[in-house]
Amino acid sequence: MLDFLTFKTFIAPSLLVIVYTIGAILIPLLSYYLGRWLFTRYFSGKKAQFHTLTTPRQRAVVLLVSLGCFLCMEIVWRVMFEFFVAYFDMHAALVKLAA
């Protein structure tokens, strides 16, 4: 308990996995709802209007850009947490060297 109160033991490495998992689940859900909101905002929710105003090529580009953005969000989320894990691993290694 004393190590916890004097910050010699970190709780963040254990929490990182939990927060990463929650974020990895929420990112697809939030991006889906963002896409629905944008669709209803700019096309009044009318699918027929979207199809008449755009060509098949434009719809394919929108789909590919959306998928690309989704993959980038997931990759950035993963890299950010890998950085945090590496930071705590470095800290643990330095503490071992100092002891």
N, C-alpha and C positions, 0 to 999 in steps of 0.2 A: 504494500500500500504506500509506503514511503517513496518507493521508486516512481510510482504513478504521480504522487503529489509534487515531487521535485522534477518532473519531466524527464526522468531517466528512462522511462518506459513510455513508448508512444502507443496510442490506441488507433491512430490514423491508418496504419497499414491494414489493420483488420477491417476497418470501416471502408477502405478503398474498394474492396471487392463488392461490398453490398451496394455502395453508391454507384459503382460502375454498372452493375447488373440492373439497378433501377433505371439508370439513364439509358442503357442499351435497349430496354423495353419501352421507355417513354419516347425516345427519339422517333421510332417509326409511327407511334400513335400520334404524336404531336405533328409530325410532318404530313400525315394523312389528313388530320383536321385542318391544318393550314392550307393544304391543297383544296379541300372542300370549301373552305371559307373564300379562297381566291376565286374558285369557280363560281360560287354563288354571288360573289361581289361583282364580278365583271361580266358574267353571263346570265345573271338573274336565275341561276339554277336550271336553265332550259338547255337540256342536252342537244336538242334539235338545232337551237340557235348556234351553239358551238360548232356543230358539224357543218352548218351552212356557211358560217363565216370563215372557216379554216379549210385548208386543203389537207389531204391525207399526209403529205410530206410535213406540213406544219404541225399536225397532231403528233407525228412520229418524233419530230424534233422536241416538242414539249415533253413527251414521255421520256426521251433519252436524257434531256436536261434534268428532269425531275429525278430520275434514277441516279444520275451522276451526282446531283446534290445530296441525295440520300446517302450514297456510298461515301462521299466526302465527309458528311456529318458523322457517320459511324467511325470512319478511320481517324478523324481528328479526336473524337471522344476516346478511342482506344489509345492513341499515341499520348494524349494528355495523361491518362492514368498510368501508362507505362513509364512516363517521366516521373510521376510521383513515386511509383514503386522503386525505380532506380535511385531516386533521392534518398529514400529511407534505407535502401540497401547500402548505399555509400555511407550514410550516417552510422549504420550498424558496424560496418567494416572499420570506420575510423575510431569508433568507441573501442573495438577490440584491439586496435593498434595502440591506443592510448593507455590501455590497462596493462 
